[in-house]
Amino acid sequence: MIRPRGGDFVYSLAEYSQMVADVARYKPLVDGFVFGILTTDVDEDYIGDVVRTRNLVVLAAPLPCTFHRAFDEITHRMAALDDVVQAGCTSVLTSGGATTAVEGTNILHDLVSRAEGSLNIIAGGGLRSSNVIGIVATTGVKAVHSSAILDDSDLANAAEIAALKAAVADALLKLKVPQAGFLPNVLPIPRTGSPAPCLVAPISTILFVDKNQQPSHPRAQYTPAESNIPSDKHWTDCPTPGTVVLMQQADGQLCALLGDIVASRLKHRGVKAAVIHGRSRDIAACRELCNDGKFQVWSKGISTVGTSMEAKPWVFDVPLHVGGLVVNAGDIIVADEAERGITIVPADKLEDVMKLLPGLKEADDNVLKDVNAGIDLTEAFKRHRGHYANAK
């Protein structure tokens, strides 16, 4: 983040010159920049400083630039989105102008709708393990930012970082969701750099069938009789931008459902990831495609053979029966590259999950505190058993 001082975001010439120097200095060392510069209009209202921001974006090119929460100080935020686009930023970090993203949920939703296709809205401000899933589901944001700082500390809390990833599965276990929503045996194609941030997004679904399947033919269980993919479209035009597409392949097939061309099309359309309950190919090319952190590919296995050898797309946004789970379009996926695991949150359980997360997080904190104080696990779990579905 490039910021010459605390306080407001209207900078003097000397402060702006320092920002220019910092961008040039750190450009060889980073993957992108975050900054925000404001000025005032004739009514003394804050507006984005398009000229200065644009100059920093040009200097930072080709690295992506995010306009940070200075955006929340702008009076007319909807109109300001156009200024941010004009300045060349690819993302905006915002709480919707409120103190926290939870309080700014309605504005965040409107910003996402207004910015669709031109700018990525990143929700930030008070996001924690207890509320992040609800924010994503309610607003439609494709990315979130959390400092993971608790209490009055200046440092990110390691337990909170872990809880941001694990609390959802704990809630689903308590709600008796099959397998706690865990989708087994599907792993990410490893990227060259560090793992991408934990991805939380709604799901689109695609069911593939045997290449000879016809409406009049006998069909596998749960397979609709008719295809709903328009005859004048490729199936990659069906998933909704901002979703993760989950693809189901028939058991026993050796072909791949996805290679670099299909992955490139999905990424271009704004799909966040492809999760193949089956096989993928072109692993090296897909790895390169994922290296910027803006797309992910997960699959059960690999192949060298294209889809047409055995399979074809049949229907989209229908229930899929994969890995012991029933997954519907609109369910929420939590894909964690670092932990190499995927959890599916059923849409009809989302509200219940959100109610449970604060208590589960409190239990985790208290159990960890007890263990660090020398208390054995049996006693620690007993003290906080009300929050655990599997406490003995």
C-alpha distance (Angstrom), angle and dihedral (degrees) to the residues before:
residue distance angle dihedral
M1 . . .
I2 3.79 . .
R3 3.81 112.5 .
P4 3.82 123.8 139.7
R5 3.82 95.4 -157.4
G6 3.79 145.7 -12.2
G7 3.79 123.6 -93.6
D8 3.79 125.0 54.7
F9 3.79 126.8 -1.2
V10 3.81 100.4 -120.8
Y11 3.78 103.9 105.8
S12 3.81 133.7 -161.3
L13 3.78 121.3 -126.4
A14 3.81 90.4 -100.0
E15 3.82 91.6 50.6
Y16 3.80 91.7 47.6
S17 3.81 90.1 49.5
Q18 3.80 88.2 54.4
M19 3.82 89.7 53.3
V20 3.81 90.5 51.6
A21 3.79 90.5 50.6
D22 3.81 92.5 47.5
V23 3.82 93.1 51.9
A24 3.81 90.5 51.4
R25 3.80 91.3 45.7
Y26 3.80 98.0 49.6
K27 3.81 99.8 34.4
P28 3.84 94.3 95.2
L29 3.82 91.0 50.5
V30 3.82 105.5 47.4
D31 3.82 142.4 58.1
G32 3.81 96.3 -134.7
F33 3.81 146.3 -22.8
V34 3.79 137.7 -108.8
F35 3.81 120.4 -159.1
G36 3.80 142.5 131.7
I37 3.80 133.1 -158.4
L38 3.81 125.5 -170.2
T39 3.78 136.0 -170.3
T40 3.81 131.9 177.3
D41 3.80 133.0 -106.8
V42 3.81 128.8 -140.1
D43 3.81 90.0 -78.4
E44 3.83 91.2 52.8
D45 3.80 90.4 -112.3
Y46 3.80 117.8 143.9
I47 3.82 115.4 -104.7
G48 3.79 132.1 170.5
D49 3.80 115.6 -87.4
V50 3.80 96.5 -127.6
V51 3.81 97.3 179.9
R52 3.80 97.5 51.5
T53 3.79 93.5 39.8
R54 3.80 90.6 49.4
N55 3.80 90.6 51.9
L56 3.82 90.9 54.7
V57 3.82 91.4 47.1
V58 3.81 91.1 52.0
L59 3.80 90.7 48.2
A60 3.82 90.7 49.3
A61 3.83 94.8 48.2
P62 2.96 131.5 161.4
L63 3.81 88.3 24.1
P64 3.82 116.2 89.3
C65 3.81 118.6 -109.1
T66 3.81 128.9 -151.3
F67 3.81 123.3 -157.3
H68 3.82 102.9 -135.2
R69 3.80 132.6 -145.3
A70 3.79 92.5 -61.6
F71 3.81 77.6 92.7
D72 3.81 88.8 73.0
E73 3.82 90.0 63.5
I74 3.81 92.3 59.3
T75 3.80 113.8 105.3
H76 3.81 99.3 -145.6
R77 3.78 102.3 37.9
M78 3.80 99.6 170.1
A79 3.80 92.0 57.0
A80 3.80 89.9 42.1
L81 3.80 90.3 65.4
D82 3.81 87.9 73.4
D83 3.81 90.0 53.1
V84 3.81 91.2 52.1
V85 3.82 90.6 50.4
Q86 3.81 90.5 47.6
A87 3.80 89.2 51.7
G88 3.80 89.3 56.3
C89 3.81 100.8 -114.6
T90 3.79 116.3 148.1
S91 3.82 97.8 -156.2
V92 3.80 143.0 25.5
L93 3.81 123.3 -147.6
T94 3.80 108.3 -150.7
S95 3.78 145.7 148.8
G96 3.80 90.3 -151.0
G97 3.78 90.5 -96.5
A98 3.80 92.8 -63.4
T99 3.78 130.2 112.0
T100 3.81 90.1 -103.5
A101 3.78 135.7 16.4
V102 3.81 89.4 -116.2
E103 3.81 90.1 60.1
G104 3.81 91.2 44.0
T105 3.81 96.0 49.4
N106 3.82 96.2 119.2
I107 3.81 94.1 48.6
L108 3.81 91.1 45.4
H109 3.79 89.1 54.4
D110 3.82 90.7 51.0
L111 3.81 92.0 46.8
V112 3.81 91.1 52.0
S113 3.82 90.4 51.2
R114 3.81 92.9 47.1
A115 3.82 94.7 45.5
E116 3.81 97.7 44.2
G117 3.78 110.8 138.2
S118 3.81 95.9 5.7
L119 3.80 107.1 56.8
N120 3.80 139.0 16.7
I121 3.81 114.8 -126.0
I122 3.83 113.2 -147.2
A123 3.80 114.7 -163.8
G124 3.81 115.3 -139.4
G125 3.77 139.4 159.5
G126 3.79 122.7 84.8
L127 3.81 95.8 -3.0
R128 3.77 111.8 159.4
S129 3.77 138.8 161.7
S130 3.80 88.9 -90.1
N131 3.81 96.9 59.6
V132 3.82 111.1 19.8
I133 3.81 96.7 95.2
G134 3.79 92.2 51.2
I135 3.81 92.1 49.3
V136 3.80 92.1 52.9
A137 3.80 93.7 45.8
T138 3.82 94.8 45.8
T139 3.80 100.8 42.3
G140 3.80 103.9 30.9
V141 3.81 93.2 -130.7
K142 3.79 114.3 162.5
A143 3.80 95.9 -150.5
V144 3.80 138.7 26.8
H145 3.79 136.0 -162.7
S146 3.79 125.0 -148.2
S147 3.79 127.0 175.4
A148 3.83 88.5 -157.5
I149 3.82 86.3 -144.6
L150 3.79 115.1 149.2
D151 3.81 130.8 -166.0
D152 3.82 113.0 -16.6
S153 3.79 97.4 -34.9
D154 3.79 122.0 128.0
L155 3.80 92.8 -148.2
A156 3.78 133.2 75.6
N157 3.79 111.8 -100.7
A158 3.80 112.5 -121.3
A159 3.79 92.4 -152.5
E160 3.80 90.8 52.7
I161 3.80 91.0 50.7
A162 3.80 89.5 52.6
A163 3.80 91.3 44.6
L164 3.80 91.3 53.3
K165 3.81 85.9 62.8
A166 3.81 102.6 34.8
A167 3.80 107.0 35.7
V168 3.79 94.6 78.6
A169 3.80 93.8 58.9
D170 3.82 90.3 47.1
A171 3.80 90.1 53.9
L172 3.81 92.4 48.8
L173 3.81 90.0 49.8
K174 3.78 90.3 53.9
L175 3.83 89.9 48.2
K176 3.83 89.2 52.9
V177 3.80 93.4 -121.1
P178 3.83 107.3 166.5
Q179 3.81 110.9 -88.9
A180 3.83 88.3 -7.1
G181 3.79 85.4 -83.7
F182 3.81 92.9 -63.4
L183 3.82 114.5 153.2
P184 3.81 104.1 -152.8
N185 3.80 130.6 -146.1
V186 3.81 96.2 12.9
L187 3.81 111.3 120.3
P188 3.81 135.1 -179.8
I189 3.77 123.2 -106.7
P190 3.81 98.8 -113.6
R191 3.79 116.4 -114.0
T192 3.80 124.4 -139.7
G193 3.81 93.4 -117.9
S194 3.79 131.8 44.4
P195 3.83 118.5 -49.1
A196 3.80 117.4 -78.1
P197 3.82 118.0 -107.3
C198 3.78 116.2 -85.3
L199 3.81 106.5 -76.9
V200 3.81 120.0 -136.8
A201 3.81 117.0 -180.0
P202 3.82 144.7 132.4
I203 3.79 118.2 -88.9
S204 3.79 132.3 -116.9
T205 3.80 116.3 -168.3
I206 3.80 135.3 -145.7
L207 3.82 123.9 -173.7
F208 3.80 117.4 -156.2
V209 3.81 121.3 -160.4
D210 3.79 138.4 -174.2
K211 3.80 109.7 -60.1
N212 3.84 91.2 -118.9
Q213 3.81 94.5 53.8
Q214 3.82 113.6 130.9
P215 3.84 130.6 175.6
S216 3.82 90.5 -107.0
H217 3.81 94.7 49.8
P218 3.80 126.8 94.8
R219 3.76 108.2 -97.5
A220 3.76 140.2 -155.8
Q221 3.79 120.4 -94.6
Y222 3.83 114.2 -74.9
T223 3.83 92.0 14.2
P224 3.84 113.3 131.3
A225 3.79 115.5 -126.7
E226 3.81 94.7 -127.1
S227 3.78 131.9 46.9
N228 3.81 115.0 -122.7
I229 3.80 96.7 -164.9
P230 3.84 108.1 113.2
S231 3.79 111.9 -111.8
D232 3.81 91.8 -130.0
K233 3.82 94.4 52.9
H234 3.76 137.1 72.9
W235 3.80 111.8 -127.4
T236 3.83 90.7 -115.6
D237 3.82 87.6 72.0
C238 3.82 91.1 61.3
P239 3.84 104.6 68.7
T240 3.79 113.7 88.6
P241 3.84 114.9 -112.2
G242 3.79 110.7 -106.7
T243 3.79 93.3 33.6
V244 3.79 132.7 102.4
V245 3.80 111.8 -119.3
L246 3.81 114.1 -135.5
M247 3.81 112.4 -159.2
Q248 3.80 124.1 -162.2
Q249 3.81 121.9 -154.9
A250 3.79 127.4 -167.9
D251 3.79 114.1 -101.3
G252 3.79 116.2 -97.9
Q253 3.80 98.3 23.1
L254 3.80 118.1 134.9
C255 3.81 100.3 -161.5
A256 3.80 125.4 96.5
L257 3.80 122.8 -113.9
L258 3.79 94.1 -158.8
G259 3.79 137.8 35.7
D260 3.77 134.3 162.1
I261 3.83 95.8 -74.3
V262 3.80 94.1 53.3
A263 3.81 91.1 42.0
S264 3.81 90.7 51.0
R265 3.80 91.7 52.5
L266 3.80 92.6 49.1
K267 3.80 91.9 48.7
H268 3.82 91.6 48.0
R269 3.81 90.0 53.9
G270 3.79 92.1 53.6
V271 3.80 98.9 -103.5
K272 3.82 106.6 151.9
A273 3.79 100.2 -146.2
A274 3.79 145.5 -14.4
V275 3.80 116.9 -129.0
I276 3.80 111.4 -170.0
H277 3.78 118.6 -163.0
G278 3.78 85.3 -160.5
R279 3.78 135.1 26.0
S280 3.82 137.5 -26.2
R281 3.80 132.9 -173.9
D282 3.84 141.1 -166.5
I283 3.78 87.8 61.5
A284 3.81 96.6 172.1
A285 3.81 92.7 49.8
C286 3.81 92.2 45.3
R287 3.80 89.3 50.5
E288 3.80 89.7 56.0
L289 3.80 89.9 47.5
C290 3.80 90.2 54.8
N291 3.79 97.9 44.1
D292 3.82 94.6 93.7
G293 3.82 89.6 61.0
K294 3.82 93.1 -121.4
F295 3.81 96.8 106.2
Q296 3.79 136.4 30.6
V297 3.81 134.4 -162.0
W298 3.80 122.2 -157.6
S299 3.80 126.6 176.5
K300 3.80 144.3 161.5
G301 3.79 94.7 -128.1
I302 3.78 146.8 -13.1
S303 3.78 137.1 -111.1
T304 3.78 141.0 178.4
V305 3.82 94.5 -142.9
G306 3.80 128.0 89.9
T307 3.80 125.1 -118.2
S308 3.81 96.2 -105.0
M309 3.80 93.3 70.9
E310 3.81 92.0 74.4
A311 3.80 114.5 -11.1
K312 3.78 146.9 49.3
P313 3.81 134.9 -174.8
W314 3.79 112.8 -97.4
V315 3.81 114.7 169.4
F316 3.80 137.8 1.8
D317 3.81 133.0 -149.4
V318 3.81 94.0 18.8
P319 3.81 126.4 126.8
L320 3.81 113.3 -81.0
H321 3.79 125.4 -153.8
V322 3.81 103.9 -147.4
G323 3.78 133.6 154.8
G324 3.79 94.0 -12.7
L325 3.82 93.2 -50.2
V326 3.79 134.7 103.8
V327 3.80 106.5 -138.3
N328 3.80 122.7 -168.0
A329 3.77 130.6 -165.4
G330 3.80 106.5 -95.2
D331 3.79 95.3 34.6
I332 3.81 113.5 127.2
I333 3.80 122.4 -110.6
V334 3.80 123.6 -155.0
A335 3.81 107.3 -164.1
D336 3.80 115.7 -176.9
E337 3.82 114.1 -171.7
A338 3.80 92.9 -175.4
E339 3.82 92.2 55.9
R340 3.83 92.3 33.9
G341 3.78 92.8 -132.6
I342 3.81 142.1 116.4
T343 3.79 128.5 -149.7
I344 3.80 123.5 -170.0
V345 3.82 118.7 -150.9
P346 3.82 111.3 -159.0
A347 3.81 109.7 -130.2
D348 3.81 91.2 -128.6
K349 3.83 90.1 56.1
L350 3.79 96.8 47.8
E351 3.79 96.3 95.3
D352 3.81 91.6 48.3
V353 3.80 90.8 48.2
M354 3.81 90.8 52.5
K355 3.81 91.0 52.0
L356 3.81 91.7 51.7
L357 3.81 99.9 44.9
P358 3.83 98.3 78.6
G359 3.81 92.3 51.8
L360 3.80 93.1 45.6
K361 3.79 91.2 49.7
E362 3.81 90.5 50.0
A363 3.80 90.1 49.9
D364 3.80 92.5 50.0
D365 3.80 91.3 50.2
N366 3.81 93.0 48.6
V367 3.81 95.2 45.3
L368 3.81 90.9 49.2
K369 3.80 90.2 48.7
D370 3.81 90.9 51.2
V371 3.80 93.0 47.8
N372 3.81 91.6 49.4
A373 3.80 87.3 51.5
G374 3.81 89.8 58.1
I375 3.82 100.0 -98.9
D376 3.80 114.8 142.3
L377 3.81 119.0 -115.5
T378 3.80 95.9 -111.7
E379 3.78 91.3 58.4
A380 3.80 93.1 40.7
F381 3.79 92.7 52.9
K382 3.80 90.5 45.2
R383 3.79 90.8 55.5
H384 3.79 92.0 53.6
R385 3.78 101.9 25.3
G386 3.80 94.0 128.0
H387 3.77 89.5 78.4
Y388 3.81 97.6 48.2
A389 3.77 125.7 81.5
N390 3.82 92.3 -163.3
A391 3.81 100.5 39.5
K392 3.80 113.4 139.2
